[in-house]
Amino acid sequence: MNVLRTPDERFAGLPGFDHEPHYVEVTARGVDPLRMHYVDAGPPDAPVVLLLHGQPTWSYLYRTVIPVLTAAGLRVVAPDNVGYGRSDKLTEPTDYTFARHVEWLTGLVTGLDLRDVTLVVQDWGGPLGLSVLARHPDRFARVVATNTILHTCDPALAGLLAWPHHGVGDDQVLHAETLLDYVSYYQRAPDITPSFFVDAVAGPLDPAVLAAYDAPFPDRSYTAGLRQMIALVPLTRNDPGAAIGRATMAVLEQWERPFLTAYSDGDPATRGWETVFRTRVPGARDVTHHEIRGAGHFVQEQRGEELGEVVARFVAAT
């Protein structure tokens, strides 16, 4: 097993992101222990807000959210998934699995002994973070979901999602063509550049900001996890990730603690999931949900301060 660590100088002087690095050792079955990076900001004894990023970003995505939360007296923990940011990067794509990502993230939550956590999830932060919650529900106090989904391939999702992603009958599936285009591109493109996707959805962004999104990946050898994450999107009910998603949803359907959706109005990839969560999760039924207007998929990049204020108010109110 070959592991790379992005040189520290790649993270020097990033605009709006001067946090000291923190690390915790995490484990998963079948691979050696790895070093996982996280931002730790705000009062150390304050209520914890766990900010989870997705693909192809890292904790830098939350740079305008973090100050709002710390100003509200909250402690922020914002990790980088293994293969992203300052965290270790395995060079073999197949070393990354859905289950291992959940184990690594679980290792961060338990290794730091995080409790009474407010979980904030976007993109892949949802499937991974909510699956950690499903395994350790007593560690979490509330959830804020923004522009995320659960990979279940559940036929009951028919007609509910802007991008179809569900089973049909006993042996067929229906997917948005755009989703399949995205999956195939990530497997075929010779190089994957995170800033290209972030800028296409949330731009135009300052060149220094775009460079910050690319900073964790000095060359192609560092991008195995970045590329493989999209290959882990379950496209059938038989996929191991879909089984994880269904088990997670089964726990959420019994979750009575507060669950808030704060989706943007401009993200077809996740549109409809806010309604799924509101109707299926008991803790979401008596909550005043929020729509973030004028933003696409990367809501933190376009409306980060607003998202931070939504989270801070939600913690205070519940």
Secondary structure, 3 states (H helix, E strand, C coil): CCEECCCHHHHCCCCCCCCCCEEEEEEECCEEEEEEEEEEECCCCCCEEEEECCCCCCHHHHCCCHHHHHHCCCEEEEECCCCCCCCCEECCHHHCCHHHHHHHHHHHHHHCCCCCEEEEEEECHHHHHHHHHHHCHHHEEEEEEEEECCCCCCHHHCCCCCCCEEEECCCEEEECHHHHHHHHHHHHCCCCCHHHHHHHHHCCCCHHHHHHHHCCCCCHHHCHHHHHHHHCCCCCCCCHHHHHHHHHHHHHCCCCCCEEEEEECCCCCCCCHHHHHHHHCHHHCCCCCEEECCCCCCHHHHHHHHHHHHHHHHHHHC
